[in-house]
Amino acid sequence: MPIVNIDLIAGRSQDQLKALVQDVTAAVTKNTGAPAEHVHVILREMQPNRYGVAGVLKSDEK
């Protein structure tokens, strides 16, 4: 049972998230041979003020 964890900054639409899950499931199925019903995709969304790069919060970027 493949489990895929994806961390991303919040802000994408429900349609975008649905498409992401569908595309990731298809890629895992294609490359592992696992049936789609066994592929688990976990999306974890972070608020921009909870994620930083190079010492700068994403919420503080211009």
PQR file of N, CA, C, O and H, with PARSE charges and radii, in Angstrom:
ATOM      1  N   MET A   1       0.842  -1.167   0.000 -0.4000 1.5000
ATOM      2  CA  MET A   1       0.000   0.000   0.000 -0.0000 2.0000
ATOM      3  C   MET A   1       0.894   1.240   0.000  0.5500 1.7000
ATOM      4  O   MET A   1       1.444   1.593   1.043 -0.5500 1.4000
ATOM      5  N   PRO A   2       1.050   1.900  -1.129 -0.5600 1.5000
ATOM      6  CA  PRO A   2       1.823   3.140  -1.167  0.2800 2.0000
ATOM      7  C   PRO A   2       1.084   4.270  -0.452  0.5500 1.7000
ATOM      8  O   PRO A   2      -0.123   4.449  -0.607 -0.5500 1.4000
ATOM      9  N   ILE A   3       1.854   5.027   0.340 -0.4000 1.5000
ATOM     10  CA  ILE A   3       1.329   6.212   1.008 -0.0000 2.0000
ATOM     11  C   ILE A   3       2.186   7.391   0.582  0.5500 1.7000
ATOM     12  O   ILE A   3       3.406   7.372   0.743 -0.5500 1.4000
ATOM     13  H   ILE A   3       2.835   4.881   0.466  0.4000 1.0000
ATOM     14  N   VAL A   4       1.543   8.418   0.035 -0.4000 1.5000
ATOM     15  CA  VAL A   4       2.238   9.610  -0.442 -0.0000 2.0000
ATOM     16  C   VAL A   4       1.820  10.784   0.434  0.5500 1.7000
ATOM     17  O   VAL A   4       0.631  11.071   0.571 -0.5500 1.4000
ATOM     18  H   VAL A   4       0.551   8.434  -0.096  0.4000 1.0000
ATOM     19  N   ASN A   5       2.803  11.462   1.025 -0.4000 1.5000
ATOM     20  CA  ASN A   5       2.551  12.651   1.835 -0.0000 2.0000
ATOM     21  C   ASN A   5       2.996  13.873   1.045  0.5500 1.7000
ATOM     22  O   ASN A   5       4.112  13.914   0.528 -0.5500 1.4000
ATOM     23  H   ASN A   5       3.769  11.228   0.913  0.4000 1.0000
ATOM     24  N   ILE A   6       2.122  14.864   0.955 -0.4000 1.5000
ATOM     25  CA  ILE A   6       2.442  16.103   0.246 -0.0000 2.0000
ATOM     26  C   ILE A   6       2.165  17.267   1.180  0.5500 1.7000
ATOM     27  O   ILE A   6       1.043  17.453   1.651 -0.5500 1.4000
ATOM     28  H   ILE A   6       1.215  14.831   1.375  0.4000 1.0000
ATOM     29  N   ASP A   7       3.217  18.054   1.444 -0.4000 1.5000
ATOM     30  CA  ASP A   7       3.082  19.271   2.239 -0.0000 2.0000
ATOM     31  C   ASP A   7       3.047  20.447   1.277  0.5500 1.7000
ATOM     32  O   ASP A   7       3.892  20.553   0.389 -0.5500 1.4000
ATOM     33  H   ASP A   7       4.129  17.902   1.062  0.4000 1.0000
ATOM     34  N   LEU A   8       2.065  21.336   1.453 -0.4000 1.5000
ATOM     35  CA  LEU A   8       2.012  22.528   0.614 -0.0000 2.0000
ATOM     36  C   LEU A   8       1.398  23.693   1.361  0.5500 1.7000
ATOM     37  O   LEU A   8       0.684  23.529   2.350 -0.5500 1.4000
ATOM     38  H   LEU A   8       1.378  21.249   2.174  0.4000 1.0000
ATOM     39  N   ILE A   9       1.700  24.863   0.856 -0.4000 1.5000
ATOM     40  CA  ILE A   9       1.145  26.059   1.469 -0.0000 2.0000
ATOM     41  C   ILE A   9      -0.319  26.185   1.043  0.5500 1.7000
ATOM     42  O   ILE A   9      -0.653  26.006  -0.128 -0.5500 1.4000
ATOM     43  H   ILE A   9       2.280  24.996   0.052  0.4000 1.0000
ATOM     44  N   ALA A  10      -1.168  26.491   1.992 -0.4000 1.5000
ATOM     45  CA  ALA A  10      -2.603  26.616   1.726 -0.0000 2.0000
ATOM     46  C   ALA A  10      -2.873  27.700   0.691  0.5500 1.7000
ATOM     47  O   ALA A  10      -2.134  28.677   0.572 -0.5500 1.4000
ATOM     48  H   ALA A  10      -0.897  26.636   2.943  0.4000 1.0000
ATOM     49  N   GLY A  11      -3.952  27.496  -0.052 -0.4000 1.5000
ATOM     50  CA  GLY A  11      -4.362  28.517  -1.002 -0.0000 2.0000
ATOM     51  C   GLY A  11      -4.830  27.966  -2.335  0.5500 1.7000
ATOM     52  O   GLY A  11      -5.291  28.722  -3.191 -0.5500 1.4000
ATOM     53  H   GLY A  11      -4.552  26.702   0.045  0.4000 1.0000
ATOM     54  N   ARG A  12      -4.720  26.666  -2.523 -0.4000 1.5000
ATOM     55  CA  ARG A  12      -5.176  26.077  -3.775 -0.0000 2.0000
ATOM     56  C   ARG A  12      -6.656  25.741  -3.682  0.5500 1.7000
ATOM     57  O   ARG A  12      -7.185  25.493  -2.599 -0.5500 1.4000
ATOM     58  H   ARG A  12      -4.345  26.052  -1.828  0.4000 1.0000
ATOM     59  N   SER A  13      -7.311  25.737  -4.829 -0.4000 1.5000
ATOM     60  CA  SER A  13      -8.748  25.448  -4.852 -0.0000 2.0000
ATOM     61  C   SER A  13      -8.989  23.953  -4.652  0.5500 1.7000
ATOM     62  O   SER A  13      -8.085  23.131  -4.798 -0.5500 1.4000
ATOM     63  H   SER A  13      -6.881  25.938  -5.710  0.4000 1.0000
ATOM     64  N   GLN A  14     -10.221  23.634  -4.316 -0.4000 1.5000
ATOM     65  CA  GLN A  14     -10.620  22.231  -4.171 -0.0000 2.0000
ATOM     66  C   GLN A  14     -10.379  21.472  -5.476  0.5500 1.7000
ATOM     67  O   GLN A  14      -9.940  20.322  -5.452 -0.5500 1.4000
ATOM     68  H   GLN A  14     -10.956  24.302  -4.197  0.4000 1.0000
ATOM     69  N   ASP A  15     -10.660  22.104  -6.607 -0.4000 1.5000
ATOM     70  CA  ASP A  15     -10.438  21.452  -7.903 -0.0000 2.0000
ATOM     71  C   ASP A  15      -8.955  21.161  -8.132  0.5500 1.7000
ATOM     72  O   ASP A  15      -8.606  20.105  -8.658 -0.5500 1.4000
ATOM     73  H   ASP A  15     -11.016  23.038  -6.628  0.4000 1.0000
ATOM     74  N   GLN A  16      -8.087  22.086  -7.745 -0.4000 1.5000
ATOM     75  CA  GLN A  16      -6.647  21.861  -7.891 -0.0000 2.0000
ATOM     76  C   GLN A  16      -6.187  20.701  -7.010  0.5500 1.7000
ATOM     77  O   GLN A  16      -5.388  19.871  -7.444 -0.5500 1.4000
ATOM     78  H   GLN A  16      -8.371  22.944  -7.318  0.4000 1.0000
ATOM     79  N   LEU A  17      -6.679  20.642  -5.793 -0.4000 1.5000
ATOM     80  CA  LEU A  17      -6.293  19.558  -4.880 -0.0000 2.0000
ATOM     81  C   LEU A  17      -6.802  18.212  -5.393  0.5500 1.7000
ATOM     82  O   LEU A  17      -6.089  17.211  -5.325 -0.5500 1.4000
ATOM     83  H   LEU A  17      -7.328  21.316  -5.440  0.4000 1.0000
ATOM     84  N   LYS A  18      -8.019  18.185  -5.901 -0.4000 1.5000
ATOM     85  CA  LYS A  18      -8.572  16.947  -6.469 -0.0000 2.0000
ATOM     86  C   LYS A  18      -7.738  16.469  -7.649  0.5500 1.7000
ATOM     87  O   LYS A  18      -7.449  15.278  -7.771 -0.5500 1.4000
ATOM     88  H   LYS A  18      -8.599  18.998  -5.956  0.4000 1.0000
ATOM     89  N   ALA A  19      -7.351  17.399  -8.519 -0.4000 1.5000
ATOM     90  CA  ALA A  19      -6.545  17.042  -9.688 -0.0000 2.0000
ATOM     91  C   ALA A  19      -5.168  16.534  -9.252  0.5500 1.7000
ATOM     92  O   ALA A  19      -4.639  15.590  -9.839 -0.5500 1.4000
ATOM     93  H   ALA A  19      -7.586  18.366  -8.420  0.4000 1.0000
ATOM     94  N   LEU A  20      -4.593  17.155  -8.230 -0.4000 1.5000
ATOM     95  CA  LEU A  20      -3.298  16.711  -7.718 -0.0000 2.0000
ATOM     96  C   LEU A  20      -3.381  15.278  -7.216  0.5500 1.7000
ATOM     97  O   LEU A  20      -2.528  14.454  -7.546 -0.5500 1.4000
ATOM     98  H   LEU A  20      -5.023  17.922  -7.753  0.4000 1.0000
ATOM     99  N   VAL A  21      -4.393  14.979  -6.426 -0.4000 1.5000
ATOM    100  CA  VAL A  21      -4.565  13.622  -5.895 -0.0000 2.0000
ATOM    101  C   VAL A  21      -4.759  12.618  -7.036  0.5500 1.7000
ATOM    102  O   VAL A  21      -4.197  11.524  -7.000 -0.5500 1.4000
ATOM    103  H   VAL A  21      -5.086  15.649  -6.158  0.4000 1.0000
ATOM    104  N   GLN A  22      -5.539  12.981  -8.032 -0.4000 1.5000
ATOM    105  CA  GLN A  22      -5.757  12.088  -9.169 -0.0000 2.0000
ATOM    106  C   GLN A  22      -4.460  11.841  -9.933  0.5500 1.7000
ATOM    107  O   GLN A  22      -4.154  10.702 -10.285 -0.5500 1.4000
ATOM    108  H   GLN A  22      -5.996  13.870  -8.061  0.4000 1.0000
ATOM    109  N   ASP A  23      -3.694  12.908 -10.192 -0.4000 1.5000
ATOM    110  CA  ASP A  23      -2.454  12.778 -10.955 -0.0000 2.0000
ATOM    111  C   ASP A  23      -1.394  11.990 -10.190  0.5500 1.7000
ATOM    112  O   ASP A  23      -0.686  11.171 -10.775 -0.5500 1.4000
ATOM    113  H   ASP A  23      -3.942  13.833  -9.906  0.4000 1.0000
ATOM    114  N   VAL A  24      -1.283  12.233  -8.893 -0.4000 1.5000
ATOM    115  CA  VAL A  24      -0.307  11.496  -8.088 -0.0000 2.0000
ATOM    116  C   VAL A  24      -0.696  10.026  -8.026  0.5500 1.7000
ATOM    117  O   VAL A  24       0.166   9.156  -8.150 -0.5500 1.4000
ATOM    118  H   VAL A  24      -1.858  12.899  -8.417  0.4000 1.0000
ATOM    119  N   THR A  25      -1.963   9.739  -7.837 -0.4000 1.5000
ATOM    120  CA  THR A  25      -2.425   8.352  -7.815 -0.0000 2.0000
ATOM    121  C   THR A  25      -2.106   7.656  -9.130  0.5500 1.7000
ATOM    122  O   THR A  25      -1.636   6.518  -9.130 -0.5500 1.4000
ATOM    123  H   THR A  25      -2.663  10.446  -7.737  0.4000 1.0000
ATOM    124  N   ALA A  26      -2.354   8.321 -10.239 -0.4000 1.5000
ATOM    125  CA  ALA A  26      -2.058   7.734 -11.557 -0.0000 2.0000
ATOM    126  C   ALA A  26      -0.564   7.464 -11.708  0.5500 1.7000
ATOM    127  O   ALA A  26      -0.180   6.418 -12.232 -0.5500 1.4000
ATOM    128  H   ALA A  26      -2.735   9.246 -10.239  0.4000 1.0000
ATOM    129  N   ALA A  27       0.286   8.392 -11.255 -0.4000 1.5000
ATOM    130  CA  ALA A  27       1.735   8.214 -11.377 -0.0000 2.0000
ATOM    131  C   ALA A  27       2.216   7.046 -10.521  0.5500 1.7000
ATOM    132  O   ALA A  27       3.045   6.250 -10.963 -0.5500 1.4000
ATOM    133  H   ALA A  27      -0.027   9.241 -10.829  0.4000 1.0000
ATOM    134  N   VAL A  28       1.700   6.943  -9.300 -0.4000 1.5000
ATOM    135  CA  VAL A  28       2.108   5.848  -8.425 -0.0000 2.0000
ATOM    136  C   VAL A  28       1.641   4.513  -8.995  0.5500 1.7000
ATOM    137  O   VAL A  28       2.392   3.537  -8.998 -0.5500 1.4000
ATOM    138  H   VAL A  28       1.027   7.590  -8.941  0.4000 1.0000
ATOM    139  N   THR A  29       0.418   4.471  -9.472 -0.4000 1.5000
ATOM    140  CA  THR A  29      -0.111   3.249 -10.078 -0.0000 2.0000
ATOM    141  C   THR A  29       0.734   2.828 -11.285  0.5500 1.7000
ATOM    142  O   THR A  29       1.095   1.659 -11.422 -0.5500 1.4000
ATOM    143  H   THR A  29      -0.192   5.264  -9.470  0.4000 1.0000
ATOM    144  N   LYS A  30       1.041   3.787 -12.148 -0.4000 1.5000
ATOM    145  CA  LYS A  30       1.829   3.508 -13.355 -0.0000 2.0000
ATOM    146  C   LYS A  30       3.217   2.977 -13.004  0.5500 1.7000
ATOM    147  O   LYS A  30       3.695   2.029 -13.627 -0.5500 1.4000
ATOM    148  H   LYS A  30       0.747   4.736 -12.036  0.4000 1.0000
ATOM    149  N   ASN A  31       3.857   3.579 -12.019 -0.4000 1.5000
ATOM    150  CA  ASN A  31       5.253   3.267 -11.740 -0.0000 2.0000
ATOM    151  C   ASN A  31       5.476   2.171 -10.709  0.5500 1.7000
ATOM    152  O   ASN A  31       6.590   1.661 -10.591 -0.5500 1.4000
ATOM    153  H   ASN A  31       3.468   4.349 -11.513  0.4000 1.0000
ATOM    154  N   THR A  32       4.446   1.799  -9.964 -0.4000 1.5000
ATOM    155  CA  THR A  32       4.613   0.732  -8.975 -0.0000 2.0000
ATOM    156  C   THR A  32       3.778  -0.504  -9.277  0.5500 1.7000
ATOM    157  O   THR A  32       4.060  -1.593  -8.775 -0.5500 1.4000
ATOM    158  H   THR A  32       3.541   2.213 -10.060  0.4000 1.0000
ATOM    159  N   GLY A  33       2.754  -0.331 -10.095 -0.4000 1.5000
ATOM    160  CA  GLY A  33       1.850  -1.439 -10.360 -0.0000 2.0000
ATOM    161  C   GLY A  33       0.793  -1.623  -9.281  0.5500 1.7000
ATOM    162  O   GLY A  33      -0.033  -2.531  -9.371 -0.5500 1.4000
ATOM    163  H   GLY A  33       2.525   0.553 -10.502  0.4000 1.0000
ATOM    164  N   ALA A  34       0.810  -0.776  -8.271 -0.4000 1.5000
ATOM    165  CA  ALA A  34      -0.194  -0.875  -7.216 -0.0000 2.0000
ATOM    166  C   ALA A  34      -1.545  -0.437  -7.762  0.5500 1.7000
ATOM    167  O   ALA A  34      -1.616   0.527  -8.524 -0.5500 1.4000
ATOM    168  H   ALA A  34       1.481  -0.038  -8.199  0.4000 1.0000
ATOM    169  N   PRO A  35      -2.606  -1.118  -7.390 -0.5600 1.5000
ATOM    170  CA  PRO A  35      -3.928  -0.685  -7.840  0.2800 2.0000
ATOM    171  C   PRO A  35      -4.298   0.644  -7.183  0.5500 1.7000
ATOM    172  O   PRO A  35      -3.918   0.906  -6.042 -0.5500 1.4000
ATOM    173  N   ALA A  36      -5.030   1.467  -7.901 -0.4000 1.5000
ATOM    174  CA  ALA A  36      -5.390   2.805  -7.422 -0.0000 2.0000
ATOM    175  C   ALA A  36      -6.082   2.762  -6.063  0.5500 1.7000
ATOM    176  O   ALA A  36      -5.886   3.661  -5.245 -0.5500 1.4000
ATOM    177  H   ALA A  36      -5.339   1.254  -8.828  0.4000 1.0000
ATOM    178  N   GLU A  37      -6.871   1.752  -5.816 -0.4000 1.5000
ATOM    179  CA  GLU A  37      -7.594   1.694  -4.541 -0.0000 2.0000
ATOM    180  C   GLU A  37      -6.665   1.452  -3.345  0.5500 1.7000
ATOM    181  O   GLU A  37      -7.091   1.556  -2.195 -0.5500 1.4000
ATOM    182  H   GLU A  37      -7.030   1.022  -6.480  0.4000 1.0000
ATOM    183  N   HIS A  38      -5.404   1.131  -3.617 -0.4000 1.5000
ATOM    184  CA  HIS A  38      -4.429   0.939  -2.539 -0.0000 2.0000
ATOM    185  C   HIS A  38      -3.506   2.137  -2.357  0.5500 1.7000
ATOM    186  O   HIS A  38      -2.670   2.139  -1.454 -0.5500 1.4000
ATOM    187  H   HIS A  38      -5.058   1.046  -4.552  0.4000 1.0000
ATOM    188  N   VAL A  39      -3.646   3.148  -3.197 -0.4000 1.5000
ATOM    189  CA  VAL A  39      -2.780   4.328  -3.125 -0.0000 2.0000
ATOM    190  C   VAL A  39      -3.435   5.374  -2.225  0.5500 1.7000
ATOM    191  O   VAL A  39      -4.559   5.810  -2.472 -0.5500 1.4000
ATOM    192  H   VAL A  39      -4.326   3.146  -3.930  0.4000 1.0000
ATOM    193  N   HIS A  40      -2.719   5.761  -1.190 -0.4000 1.5000
ATOM    194  CA  HIS A  40      -3.212   6.763  -0.242 -0.0000 2.0000
ATOM    195  C   HIS A  40      -2.403   8.040  -0.447  0.5500 1.7000
ATOM    196  O   HIS A  40      -1.172   8.006  -0.454 -0.5500 1.4000
ATOM    197  H   HIS A  40      -1.805   5.407  -0.989  0.4000 1.0000
ATOM    198  N   VAL A  41      -3.095   9.162  -0.611 -0.4000 1.5000
ATOM    199  CA  VAL A  41      -2.435  10.456  -0.767 -0.0000 2.0000
ATOM    200  C   VAL A  41      -2.901  11.346   0.381  0.5500 1.7000
ATOM    201  O   VAL A  41      -4.098  11.564   0.570 -0.5500 1.4000
ATOM    202  H   VAL A  41      -4.094   9.189  -0.605  0.4000 1.0000
ATOM    203  N   ILE A  42      -1.932  11.855   1.143 -0.4000 1.5000
ATOM    204  CA  ILE A  42      -2.232  12.709   2.285 -0.0000 2.0000
ATOM    205  C   ILE A  42      -1.739  14.117   1.971  0.5500 1.7000
ATOM    206  O   ILE A  42      -0.551  14.325   1.725 -0.5500 1.4000
ATOM    207  H   ILE A  42      -0.960  11.678   0.989  0.4000 1.0000
ATOM    208  N   LEU A  43      -2.647  15.071   1.980 -0.4000 1.5000
ATOM    209  CA  LEU A  43      -2.298  16.472   1.745 -0.0000 2.0000
ATOM    210  C   LEU A  43      -2.279  17.200   3.081  0.5500 1.7000
ATOM    211  O   LEU A  43      -3.238  17.140   3.850 -0.5500 1.4000
ATOM    212  H   LEU A  43      -3.612  14.902   2.179  0.4000 1.0000
ATOM    213  N   ARG A  44      -1.178  17.887   3.343 -0.4000 1.5000
ATOM    214  CA  ARG A  44      -1.073  18.695   4.559 -0.0000 2.0000
ATOM    215  C   ARG A  44      -0.828  20.129   4.122  0.5500 1.7000
ATOM    216  O   ARG A  44       0.187  20.444   3.501 -0.5500 1.4000
ATOM    217  H   ARG A  44      -0.400  17.936   2.718  0.4000 1.0000
ATOM    218  N   GLU A  45      -1.771  20.984   4.457 -0.4000 1.5000
ATOM    219  CA  GLU A  45      -1.655  22.392   4.073 -0.0000 2.0000
ATOM    220  C   GLU A  45      -1.176  23.217   5.257  0.5500 1.7000
ATOM    221  O   GLU A  45      -1.665  23.073   6.378 -0.5500 1.4000
ATOM    222  H   GLU A  45      -2.596  20.728   4.962  0.4000 1.0000
ATOM    223  N   MET A  46      -0.220  24.075   4.985 -0.4000 1.5000
ATOM    224  CA  MET A  46       0.334  24.969   6.000 -0.0000 2.0000
ATOM    225  C   MET A  46      -0.065  26.397   5.671  0.5500 1.7000
ATOM    226  O   MET A  46      -0.161  26.776   4.504 -0.5500 1.4000
ATOM    227  H   MET A  46       0.177  24.192   4.075  0.4000 1.0000
ATOM    228  N   GLN A  47      -0.292  27.173   6.700 -0.4000 1.5000
ATOM    229  CA  GLN A  47      -0.537  28.593   6.497 -0.0000 2.0000
ATOM    230  C   GLN A  47       0.801  29.260   6.165  0.5500 1.7000
ATOM    231  O   GLN A  47       1.841  28.834   6.667 -0.5500 1.4000
ATOM    232  H   GLN A  47      -0.213  26.866   7.648  0.4000 1.0000
ATOM    233  N   PRO A  48       0.787  30.296   5.330 -0.5600 1.5000
ATOM    234  CA  PRO A  48       2.035  30.955   4.934  0.2800 2.0000
ATOM    235  C   PRO A  48       2.847  31.500   6.108  0.5500 1.7000
ATOM    236  O   PRO A  48       4.062  31.662   5.997 -0.5500 1.4000
ATOM    237  N   ASN A  49       2.186  31.782   7.231 -0.4000 1.5000
ATOM    238  CA  ASN A  49       2.930  32.275   8.392 -0.0000 2.0000
ATOM    239  C   ASN A  49       3.477  31.145   9.259  0.5500 1.7000
ATOM    240  O   ASN A  49       3.959  31.381  10.367 -0.5500 1.4000
ATOM    241  H   ASN A  49       1.199  31.650   7.322  0.4000 1.0000
ATOM    242  N   ARG A  50       3.400  29.927   8.752 -0.4000 1.5000
ATOM    243  CA  ARG A  50       3.929  28.755   9.450 -0.0000 2.0000
ATOM    244  C   ARG A  50       5.014  28.050   8.633  0.5500 1.7000
ATOM    245  O   ARG A  50       5.370  26.909   8.928 -0.5500 1.4000
ATOM    246  H   ARG A  50       3.008  29.735   7.852  0.4000 1.0000
ATOM    247  N   TYR A  51       5.542  28.729   7.606 -0.4000 1.5000
ATOM    248  CA  TYR A  51       6.544  28.120   6.729 -0.0000 2.0000
ATOM    249  C   TYR A  51       7.524  29.199   6.281  0.5500 1.7000
ATOM    250  O   TYR A  51       7.121  30.281   5.853 -0.5500 1.4000
ATOM    251  H   TYR A  51       5.253  29.656   7.367  0.4000 1.0000
ATOM    252  N   GLY A  52       8.792  28.897   6.381 -0.4000 1.5000
ATOM    253  CA  GLY A  52       9.792  29.888   5.997 -0.0000 2.0000
ATOM    254  C   GLY A  52      10.900  29.284   5.160  0.5500 1.7000
ATOM    255  O   GLY A  52      11.185  28.089   5.242 -0.5500 1.4000
ATOM    256  H   GLY A  52       9.120  28.018   6.728  0.4000 1.0000
ATOM    257  N   VAL A  53      11.523  30.134   4.349 -0.4000 1.5000
ATOM    258  CA  VAL A  53      12.669  29.751   3.529 -0.0000 2.0000
ATOM    259  C   VAL A  53      13.728  30.825   3.716  0.5500 1.7000
ATOM    260  O   VAL A  53      13.439  32.017   3.613 -0.5500 1.4000
ATOM    261  H   VAL A  53      11.291  31.105   4.282  0.4000 1.0000
ATOM    262  N   ALA A  54      14.957  30.400   3.991 -0.4000 1.5000
ATOM    263  CA  ALA A  54      16.086  31.318   4.157 -0.0000 2.0000
ATOM    264  C   ALA A  54      15.810  32.379   5.223  0.5500 1.7000
ATOM    265  O   ALA A  54      16.225  33.529   5.083 -0.5500 1.4000
ATOM    266  H   ALA A  54      15.192  29.432   4.075  0.4000 1.0000
ATOM    267  N   GLY A  55      15.108  31.987   6.287 -0.4000 1.5000
ATOM    268  CA  GLY A  55      14.850  32.888   7.387 -0.0000 2.0000
ATOM    269  C   GLY A  55      13.688  33.837   7.202  0.5500 1.7000
ATOM    270  O   GLY A  55      13.472  34.725   8.026 -0.5500 1.4000
ATOM    271  H   GLY A  55      14.771  31.052   6.400  0.4000 1.0000
ATOM    272  N   VAL A  56      12.926  33.656   6.113 -0.4000 1.5000
ATOM    273  CA  VAL A  56      11.807  34.555   5.824 -0.0000 2.0000
ATOM    274  C   VAL A  56      10.520  33.741   5.730  0.5500 1.7000
ATOM    275  O   VAL A  56      10.438  32.777   4.970 -0.5500 1.4000
ATOM    276  H   VAL A  56      13.102  32.934   5.443  0.4000 1.0000
ATOM    277  N   LEU A  57       9.512  34.143   6.516 -0.4000 1.5000
ATOM    278  CA  LEU A  57       8.211  33.483   6.409 -0.0000 2.0000
ATOM    279  C   LEU A  57       7.606  33.774   5.031  0.5500 1.7000
ATOM    280  O   LEU A  57       7.775  34.861   4.478 -0.5500 1.4000
ATOM    281  H   LEU A  57       9.579  34.927   7.134  0.4000 1.0000
ATOM    282  N   LYS A  58       6.909  32.790   4.503 -0.4000 1.5000
ATOM    283  CA  LYS A  58       6.249  32.983   3.214 -0.0000 2.0000
ATOM    284  C   LYS A  58       5.238  34.137   3.285  0.5500 1.7000
ATOM    285  O   LYS A  58       5.024  34.832   2.292 -0.5500 1.4000
ATOM    286  H   LYS A  58       6.772  31.907   4.953  0.4000 1.0000
ATOM    287  N   SER A  59       4.629  34.339   4.434 -0.4000 1.5000
ATOM    288  CA  SER A  59       3.653  35.412   4.584 -0.0000 2.0000
ATOM    289  C   SER A  59       4.318  36.794   4.529  0.5500 1.7000
ATOM    290  O   SER A  59       3.642  37.795   4.289 -0.5500 1.4000
ATOM    291  H   SER A  59       4.803  33.774   5.241  0.4000 1.0000
ATOM    292  N   ASP A  60       5.627  36.852   4.747 -0.4000 1.5000
ATOM    293  CA  ASP A  60       6.336  38.137   4.705 -0.0000 2.0000
ATOM    294  C   ASP A  60       6.973  38.444   3.348  0.5500 1.7000
ATOM    295  O   ASP A  60       7.528  39.524   3.145 -0.5500 1.4000
ATOM    296  H   ASP A  60       6.176  36.039   4.941  0.4000 1.0000
ATOM    297  N   GLU A  61       6.889  37.491   2.431 -0.4000 1.5000
ATOM    298  CA  GLU A  61       7.447  37.724   1.100 -0.0000 2.0000
ATOM    299  C   GLU A  61       6.628  38.759   0.359  0.5500 1.7000
ATOM    300  O   GLU A  61       5.414  38.855   0.541 -0.5500 1.4000
ATOM    301  H   GLU A  61       6.438  36.614   2.597  0.4000 1.0000
ATOM    302  N   LYS A  62       7.286  39.518  -0.463 -0.4000 1.5000
ATOM    303  CA  LYS A  62       6.598  40.554  -1.255 -0.0000 2.0000
ATOM    304  C   LYS A  62       6.208  39.988  -2.599  0.5500 1.7000
ATOM    305  O   LYS A  62       5.619  40.693  -3.419 -0.5500 1.4000
ATOM    306  H   LYS A  62       8.272  39.440  -0.611  0.4000 1.0000
TER
END
